[in-house]
Amino acid sequence: MSTMTISLPAATEHDPYYGKYISQVPEKDVLAALENQIEDAIKMLRAIPESKAGHRYAPGKWSIREVVGHLIDAERVFAYRAMRFGRNDATDLPGFDENKYVPAGGFDARTLADLASEWEHVRRANLAMFRGFPAEAWGRRGNANAAPITVRALAWIIAGHGLHHMKLIRERYLA
């Protein structure tokens, strides 16, 4: 298991689009950030009554359950990319269309508690994978969605993407 600190990626390690997620992470170590988010996110999600889990803050927007489903899907995609590149497989990987994934996921047919539990399991599994990477894996890169990216950047994107959507749930869905 890794005990090293995985610092911020350089701007050259990812598409500029992802900077908006990476910049939201307050920790100096992505492994700590990924770990710290678990308790906060689960506490917040478990406090939301199921009667509010289908709430959409505006027409055409995802429900809270769909946002959590999106977090699960996106984390799996980013982690899969990190696993491939971390294992020294630089095969170009395609993008994904979250606007097709969410409706196909059927997340509103599930309980928020079930989705929160799945998100926690996915996060813990990904954290174990990241902790197991040797030092040289973090700088490995590949192309995903037609853009170069490193394993380090993918871990930071997962952390920032999670923070971004939890903040949206707090500010737009629960306010």
N, C-alpha and C positions, 0 to 999 in steps of 0.2 A: 504494500500500500504506500502511496506517495505521501510524503510529509513535506514536500517542497511547496513553495508559494508560487502560484501561477499568476503572474502579473498581467496587466493590461496588454492587449495586442497592439502592435503598431498599426497606424492607419493603412499601411500597405498590405496588411494581412486579411483584409476583408473589403467588400464593396462598401462605398461610403454610406449607402442606405442604412446599414446596420449600426452606424455610429450612434444613431438616436436611441438604440437599445443599450448598447455598451455604456454610454455615458450616464445612464440612470443607476448603475450599480455603485453603491457607496464604498463597498469593501475594496481592499487592495489585493485580495486573493480570491479568485473565482471559486475555488473549492469551498472556502468559508461562505461566500455569497450564496452558492447553491444550497449549502446546508442550512444557513440561517433562514432562508426563505420558507423552508418546509413548515416550521412551527407557526410562523405568522400567517401563511396562506391557509393552512388547515384550520387554524383558529377562526379566521375570518369567514371561510366558506361554511364551516359548521355552525356559525352563528346566524346564517341566513336561513330564515324559515322556508320550507319547501314551497309554501304558498307564494313566495316571491321569486323562486328560482326560474320561473318562466317569464319574468319581467323583461321587457325591452324598453329602453329609455326613449326610443323614437321608432316610428314605423320603418320597417326594413332592416333594423339593427338586430344583432344576435341577442338571444336571451342569455341570462347568466349561465344557465346550463350549457348553452352553446359556446360561450366564451371559455368555459372550463374545458369543454371538449376540444376546442381549438388549441388551447394550451397543451393538452395531452398530445394531439396530433403533431403540432409544430415541434414540441420537445423530442418526440420520437424521430421525426425527420432530421432535425439538426444533430441529434445524437447518432443516428445511423451514419450520417455524413462524417461525423467525428470518428466513429469506429472504423469506417472504411479507410479514411485518410491516416488515422493513427496506426493502422495495421500496415501502412505503406502501400495501400492500394489507391493509386491516383486516377482511377477510372473516372471520367467525367460523369457527374450525376445530374439528373434533371431537376428542375424546380418543381414546386407543387402549388396547386391553386386552392387556397384555403376557402374560397367562396364556393367551390364544388365539394370540398371535403366536409364542411360543416353540415349542409343539408343531408348529405349522404350518411353522416354519422348517426343520425337519429337520436341526438343527445337529449332532446326534450321528452323522449319516451323513457328516460332513466331518471333516477333521483339524483339530486345534487350531492347527497351523501355518498352515493356510489361513485359518481364522477370524481369527487374530492379524494376518495380512497384510491381510485385508479391513478389520479395525478400523483399522489404521494408515492405509490409503488413505482411509477415510471421515474420520478425524480430520484428516489433512493437507488434504483437500479442504475441510472445514468451516473449518479455520483460515485457509486462503486466502480463503474467502468473508468471514469475519469481518474479516480484515485489509483487505479491499477496501471495507468499508462506510465511507461518509462519516460525519463526526461526528454529523450530525443523525439518522442511522438508529438509533443506539444507544438513543435515548429513545422511539422509536416503539413504539406498543403496539397490541395486538389482543386478541381473546378466543380462548383455546384451552381446550378442555375446560370451557367455560362460566365461565371466570375470566379477568380481565384480566392481561396479562403484557407486559413490554417485551422488546425485542431483547437489551438488556444482561442482563436476568435469565435469558433462555434460554441465553446463552453461559455464564453462571456455573452454571446448572443442569447443563449438559453436563459442565463440569469437575468439579463436586461429585458428580454421579451416577457418573462414571467412577471417581473416588477411592473412593466408597462401595463399589462392587462389587469393585474390586481389593483393598480391605481385607478384604472378606468372603472372597475367594478365599484370601488369605494366612492369615486367622485360622480359617476354618471348613473349608476344603478341604485346605489344605497343612500345617496344624498337627499 
